[in-house]
Amino acid sequence: MAYVASTNKHFHLGAWVRNLFATLSERAEKRDAYYATYNELNRLSDRDLADLGISRSEISAIAHQAAYEDA
C-alpha cells in the first residue's frame, strides 16, 4: 500500500505567478525610469549640464539613483 505525506502548507501557484509578474513589472518600471533619466540628461549639452552642476561622467550614477534608490 502507498502512503502520501500531506502537510498543511499549500503551494498557491496563482499567488506565486502574480508575485512574479508584479516583481517583473516593478523591475521594468525602474529600468524604464533609469533609461528615461539617462537619455534626458545625456541629450543636454555640456554647458547645460554645467549649469545644473553635473558632469557628463555623473549621468549614469544620477540616473541609477533616480530609478533604484528609494527617496
C-alpha positions as CSV (number, residue, x, y, z in Angstrom):
1,M,0.0,0.0,0.0
2,A,1.3,3.5,-0.9
3,Y,1.1,6.4,1.5
4,V,1.3,10.1,0.8
5,A,2.6,12.5,3.3
6,S,0.5,15.6,3.5
7,T,1.2,18.9,5.0
8,N,-1.0,21.9,5.8
9,K,1.2,24.1,3.7
10,H,-0.3,24.5,0.2
11,F,1.6,25.9,-2.7
12,H,-0.5,28.6,-4.3
13,L,0.6,28.8,-7.9
14,G,-1.7,31.7,-8.6
15,A,-0.2,33.9,-5.9
16,W,3.3,32.9,-6.9
17,V,2.6,33.9,-10.6
18,R,1.0,37.2,-9.5
19,N,4.1,37.9,-7.3
20,L,6.4,37.0,-10.2
21,F,4.6,39.4,-12.6
22,A,4.5,42.2,-10.0
23,T,8.3,41.8,-9.5
24,L,9.0,41.8,-13.2
25,S,6.7,44.8,-13.7
26,E,8.4,46.7,-10.9
27,R,11.8,46.0,-12.4
28,A,10.7,47.1,-15.8
29,E,9.4,50.3,-14.4
30,K,12.7,51.0,-12.7
31,R,14.7,50.2,-15.8
32,D,12.5,52.5,-17.9
33,A,12.9,55.3,-15.3
34,Y,16.7,54.8,-15.4
35,Y,16.9,55.0,-19.2
36,A,14.5,57.9,-19.4
37,T,16.6,59.9,-16.9
38,Y,19.9,58.8,-18.5
39,N,18.7,59.7,-22.0
40,E,17.3,63.1,-20.9
41,L,20.5,64.1,-19.2
42,N,22.6,62.7,-22.0
43,R,20.8,64.9,-24.6
44,L,21.8,68.0,-22.7
45,S,24.9,70.0,-23.9
46,D,27.9,70.2,-21.7
47,R,27.1,73.8,-20.9
48,D,23.5,72.9,-19.8
49,L,24.9,70.1,-17.6
50,A,27.5,72.5,-16.1
51,D,24.6,75.0,-15.3
52,L,23.0,72.1,-13.4
53,G,26.3,71.3,-11.6
54,I,26.5,67.9,-13.3
55,S,29.5,66.5,-15.2
56,R,28.8,64.0,-18.1
57,S,30.6,61.3,-16.1
58,E,27.9,61.5,-13.4
59,I,24.9,60.9,-15.6
60,S,24.8,57.1,-15.1
61,A,25.1,57.4,-11.3
62,I,22.4,60.1,-11.2
63,A,20.0,58.0,-13.4
64,H,20.7,55.0,-11.2
65,Q,19.9,56.9,-8.0
66,A,16.7,58.4,-9.5
67,A,15.4,55.0,-10.6
68,Y,16.6,52.5,-8.0
69,E,17.2,54.2,-4.7
70,D,14.2,55.0,-2.5
71,A,13.7,58.6,-1.7
